[in-house]
Amino acid sequence: MFEATGLMVFYENMLALNNVSLNCDRNKIIGVFGANSAGKSTLMYCLSGIVLDIRKKEEMAGGERITIRGKILFEGKDVMWEKPANRAKAGIILCPERRRIFPESTVLENLRIGGYLATAQQAKDTLDYVMEIFPALKRLTNRLGGFLSGGEQQMLAIGRSLMAQPRLLLLDEPLLGLSPAIQYLLAKSIKNIRDQRGTSIIVSEQYARPIMPIIDYGYILENGAAVVEGTKSELMDNPDVKAAYFGT
């Protein structure tokens, strides 16, 4: 379904992604784990096409030169140089790091904004589903996004992404800054989205403990390179992975 091969991103002379390749088949959850500055967000920007917009803005402003290499196939089509808007229309939807909801819009308005690619029936059905998996949002539909807690904002951000009808959902550090209880609740919801909606998911995260049990396959990034990969069982049985992410 989705295949990225040999992705490389340079910011001026700094190598942010170093020959990274990954696959995501239909109805699978793929985990990408790594510490801060490992290259996780750059990878998600590359997969979603946002890096192309960043490069264009830097060129127009006379800023740092960004070089991109590699190949991305989605449903057999090369989308490496497709604009992020075109990738979104094809079903590749990014839920960005730090939520980035619209703080001056209500919960319901945020969700409806996310549904601009959906038909009226799709929007209605998906809105019902979002309220089902995130019941905390049901009583907050008229509250401004800026007045939500961090966990509620993350639920809203994921819900807004679902409204865009993703076939491949990219979740960039969805657990960042949240309590362990909310982290496990969101991990359970991510699995539900795959199971109930048939959505393929790539999730990048530095908090591996809640996410590792729900993935089908995973990659460990260090300094922009994928240094370890394997199934959930293989990663959880790897002594280096256990030491780095589970403290055992």
BASE-867719 format. One record per residue (C-alpha): residue in one letter; x, y, z. Coordinates in Angstrom, 1 decimal, decimal comma, m for minus. Example, Ala and Ser with C-alpha at 12.3 -4.5 7.8 and 13.67 -1.06 7.14 Angstrom:
residues 2
A | 12,3 | m4,5 | 7,8;
S | 13,7 | m1,1 | 7,1;
***
This chain:
residues 248
M | 0,0 | 0,0 | 0,0;
F | 2,7 | 2,5 | 1,1;
E | 6,4 | 2,2 | 0,5;
A | 9,1 | 4,8 | 1,1;
T | 12,6 | 4,0 | m0,1;
G | 15,9 | 5,7 | 0,5;
L | 14,6 | 8,9 | 2,0;
M | 17,2 | 11,5 | 2,6;
V | 16,7 | 15,1 | 3,8;
F | 19,5 | 17,6 | 4,3;
Y | 19,0 | 21,0 | 6,0;
E | 21,9 | 22,9 | 4,5;
N | 24,8 | 20,5 | 5,5;
M | 22,9 | 18,7 | 8,3;
L | 21,6 | 15,2 | 7,5;
A | 18,2 | 14,9 | 9,0;
L | 17,1 | 11,7 | 7,4;
N | 19,7 | 9,1 | 6,3;
N | 18,5 | 6,5 | 3,7;
V | 15,4 | 5,6 | 5,6;
S | 13,0 | 3,0 | 4,0;
L | 9,7 | 1,7 | 5,4;
N | 6,6 | m0,1 | 4,4;
C | 3,0 | 0,1 | 5,6;
D | 0,5 | m2,5 | 4,3;
R | m3,3 | m2,2 | 4,5;
N | m4,8 | m2,3 | 7,9;
K | m1,4 | m2,3 | 9,7;
I | 0,0 | m0,1 | 12,4;
I | 3,6 | 0,8 | 11,9;
G | 5,6 | 2,4 | 14,8;
V | 8,6 | 4,7 | 14,4;
F | 10,4 | 5,2 | 17,6;
G | 13,3 | 7,5 | 18,6;
A | 14,5 | 10,1 | 21,0;
N | 14,2 | 13,9 | 20,4;
S | 16,0 | 14,9 | 17,2;
A | 16,1 | 11,3 | 15,9;
G | 14,4 | 12,4 | 12,7;
K | 10,8 | 11,3 | 13,4;
S | 9,1 | 14,6 | 12,6;
T | 11,2 | 15,1 | 9,5;
L | 10,2 | 11,6 | 8,4;
M | 6,5 | 12,5 | 8,9;
Y | 6,9 | 15,8 | 7,0;
C | 8,5 | 13,8 | 4,2;
L | 5,8 | 11,2 | 4,0;
S | 3,0 | 13,8 | 4,1;
G | 4,7 | 16,2 | 1,7;
I | 4,9 | 19,0 | 4,2;
V | 8,7 | 19,1 | 3,7;
L | 8,1 | 20,3 | 0,1;
D | 6,2 | 23,4 | 1,5;
I | 8,9 | 24,0 | 4,1;
R | 11,6 | 23,9 | 1,3;
K | 9,6 | 26,3 | m0,8;
K | 9,2 | 28,8 | 2,0;
E | 12,9 | 28,6 | 2,8;
E | 13,8 | 29,2 | m0,8;
M | 11,4 | 32,2 | m1,0;
A | 12,8 | 33,7 | 2,2;
G | 16,4 | 33,1 | 1,3;
G | 16,8 | 30,7 | 4,2;
E | 18,5 | 27,3 | 4,6;
R | 18,7 | 25,1 | 1,6;
I | 16,8 | 21,8 | 2,0;
T | 17,6 | 18,8 | m0,2;
I | 15,3 | 15,8 | m0,5;
R | 16,0 | 12,4 | m2,1;
G | 14,2 | 9,1 | m2,3;
K | 11,0 | 7,6 | m3,5;
I | 7,5 | 7,2 | m2,0;
L | 4,8 | 4,9 | m3,5;
F | 1,1 | 5,0 | m2,4;
E | m1,2 | 2,5 | m3,9;
G | 1,4 | 1,9 | m6,6;
K | 1,7 | 5,6 | m7,6;
D | 4,8 | 7,7 | m7,1;
V | 3,8 | 10,6 | m4,8;
M | 7,3 | 11,7 | m3,8;
W | 6,9 | 15,1 | m5,5;
E | 3,1 | 15,5 | m5,0;
K | 2,0 | 18,5 | m3,0;
P | 0,7 | 17,8 | 0,5;
A | m2,8 | 18,9 | m0,6;
N | m2,8 | 16,3 | m3,4;
R | m1,6 | 13,6 | m0,9;
A | m4,4 | 14,5 | 1,5;
K | m6,9 | 14,2 | m1,3;
A | m5,5 | 10,7 | m2,0;
G | m5,9 | 9,8 | 1,6;
I | m2,6 | 10,5 | 3,3;
I | m3,5 | 12,6 | 6,3;
L | m1,0 | 14,0 | 8,9;
C | m2,0 | 14,6 | 12,5;
P | 0,9 | 16,9 | 13,5;
E | 3,0 | 17,1 | 16,6;
R | 1,7 | 19,4 | 19,3;
R | m1,9 | 19,1 | 18,0;
R | m2,1 | 22,4 | 16,2;
I | m5,9 | 22,7 | 16,6;
F | m7,7 | 26,0 | 16,0;
P | m7,8 | 27,4 | 19,6;
E | m10,4 | 30,1 | 18,8;
S | m12,8 | 27,6 | 17,2;
T | m15,1 | 25,2 | 19,0;
V | m14,6 | 21,5 | 19,2;
L | m17,4 | 21,0 | 16,6;
E | m16,0 | 23,7 | 14,3;
N | m12,5 | 22,1 | 14,5;
L | m14,0 | 18,8 | 13,5;
R | m16,0 | 20,2 | 10,7;
I | m13,0 | 22,0 | 9,3;
G | m11,2 | 18,6 | 9,2;
G | m14,1 | 17,2 | 7,1;
Y | m13,6 | 19,5 | 4,1;
L | m12,7 | 16,5 | 2,0;
A | m15,6 | 14,4 | 3,1;
T | m19,1 | 14,0 | 1,6;
A | m22,0 | 15,1 | 3,9;
Q | m22,7 | 11,4 | 4,8;
Q | m19,0 | 10,6 | 5,4;
A | m18,8 | 13,7 | 7,7;
K | m21,9 | 12,7 | 9,7;
D | m20,8 | 9,1 | 10,1;
T | m17,2 | 10,0 | 11,0;
L | m18,4 | 12,6 | 13,5;
D | m20,5 | 10,0 | 15,2;
Y | m17,5 | 7,7 | 15,3;
V | m15,2 | 10,4 | 16,8;
M | m17,7 | 10,9 | 19,6;
E | m17,9 | 7,2 | 20,1;
I | m14,1 | 6,7 | 20,6;
F | m13,6 | 10,0 | 22,4;
P | m16,7 | 10,4 | 24,5;
A | m15,0 | 13,2 | 26,4;
L | m15,5 | 15,4 | 23,4;
K | m19,2 | 14,8 | 23,3;
R | m19,9 | 17,2 | 26,2;
L | m17,4 | 19,7 | 24,9;
T | m18,6 | 20,3 | 21,4;
N | m19,2 | 24,1 | 22,0;
R | m16,0 | 24,7 | 24,0;
L | m13,2 | 26,6 | 22,3;
G | m10,2 | 24,4 | 21,5;
G | m7,9 | 26,7 | 23,4;
F | m9,7 | 25,8 | 26,7;
L | m9,3 | 22,1 | 26,4;
S | m6,8 | 20,1 | 28,4;
G | m3,8 | 18,6 | 26,6;
G | m5,4 | 15,2 | 26,4;
E | m8,7 | 16,6 | 25,1;
Q | m6,8 | 18,6 | 22,5;
Q | m5,0 | 15,5 | 21,3;
M | m8,3 | 13,7 | 21,0;
L | m9,6 | 16,6 | 19,0;
A | m6,5 | 16,6 | 16,7;
I | m6,9 | 12,9 | 16,0;
G | m10,7 | 13,3 | 15,5;
R | m10,1 | 16,2 | 13,1;
S | m7,7 | 14,0 | 11,1;
L | m10,3 | 11,2 | 10,9;
M | m12,8 | 13,7 | 9,5;
A | m10,5 | 14,0 | 6,5;
Q | m11,2 | 10,4 | 5,6;
P | m7,6 | 9,0 | 5,8;
R | m6,6 | 5,8 | 4,1;
L | m3,2 | 6,3 | 5,7;
L | m3,1 | 8,2 | 9,0;
L | 0,2 | 9,7 | 10,0;
L | 0,4 | 10,4 | 13,8;
D | 3,4 | 12,5 | 14,8;
E | 4,1 | 12,1 | 18,5;
P | 0,5 | 11,9 | 19,7;
L | 1,4 | 11,1 | 23,3;
L | 3,8 | 14,1 | 23,8;
G | 3,3 | 15,8 | 27,2;
L | 0,4 | 13,6 | 28,3;
S | m0,2 | 11,6 | 31,5;
P | 0,3 | 7,8 | 31,4;
A | m3,4 | 7,3 | 31,7;
I | m4,2 | 9,4 | 28,7;
Q | m1,3 | 7,8 | 26,8;
Y | m2,8 | 4,4 | 27,2;
L | m6,3 | 5,6 | 26,4;
L | m5,0 | 7,1 | 23,1;
A | m3,0 | 4,0 | 22,3;
K | m6,2 | 1,9 | 22,7;
S | m8,1 | 4,4 | 20,4;
I | m5,4 | 4,2 | 17,7;
K | m5,8 | 0,4 | 17,7;
N | m9,6 | 0,9 | 17,5;
I | m9,3 | 3,2 | 14,5;
R | m7,3 | 0,5 | 12,6;
D | m9,7 | m2,3 | 13,7;
Q | m13,0 | m0,5 | 13,2;
R | m12,2 | 1,9 | 10,3;
G | m9,6 | m0,2 | 8,4;
T | m7,3 | 2,7 | 8,4;
S | m3,5 | 2,1 | 8,0;
I | m1,5 | 4,0 | 10,5;
I | 2,1 | 5,1 | 10,9;
V | 2,7 | 6,5 | 14,4;
S | 6,0 | 8,2 | 15,4;
E | 6,7 | 8,3 | 19,1;
Q | 9,4 | 8,5 | 21,7;
Y | 7,1 | 7,0 | 24,4;
A | 7,3 | 3,4 | 23,1;
R | 5,8 | 1,6 | 26,1;
P | 2,1 | 2,4 | 25,4;
I | 2,5 | 2,2 | 21,6;
M | 4,7 | m0,9 | 21,1;
P | 2,0 | m3,4 | 22,1;
I | m0,4 | m2,3 | 19,3;
I | 2,0 | m2,1 | 16,4;
D | 2,5 | m4,8 | 13,7;
Y | 6,0 | m3,7 | 12,7;
G | 8,3 | m1,0 | 13,9;
Y | 11,5 | 1,0 | 13,2;
I | 14,0 | 2,6 | 15,6;
L | 15,5 | 5,9 | 14,4;
E | 18,8 | 7,2 | 15,6;
N | 20,5 | 10,3 | 14,1;
G | 18,1 | 10,2 | 11,2;
A | 18,8 | 6,5 | 10,3;
A | 16,7 | 3,4 | 10,9;
V | 19,1 | 1,3 | 13,0;
V | 16,7 | m1,5 | 14,1;
E | 13,4 | m2,8 | 12,6;
G | 11,2 | m5,8 | 13,2;
T | 7,8 | m7,1 | 14,3;
K | 6,4 | m6,1 | 17,7;
S | 7,7 | m9,4 | 19,2;
E | 11,2 | m8,9 | 17,7;
L | 11,5 | m5,4 | 19,0;
M | 10,2 | m6,2 | 22,4;
D | 12,6 | m9,1 | 22,7;
N | 15,6 | m7,1 | 21,5;
P | 17,7 | m6,4 | 24,6;
D | 18,9 | m3,0 | 23,3;
V | 15,3 | m1,9 | 22,6;
K | 14,2 | m3,1 | 26,0;
A | 17,0 | m1,2 | 27,7;
A | 16,4 | 2,0 | 25,8;
Y | 12,6 | 2,1 | 25,9;
F | 11,5 | m0,1 | 28,8;
G | 14,3 | 0,3 | 31,2;
T | 14,9 | m3,5 | 31,5;
***
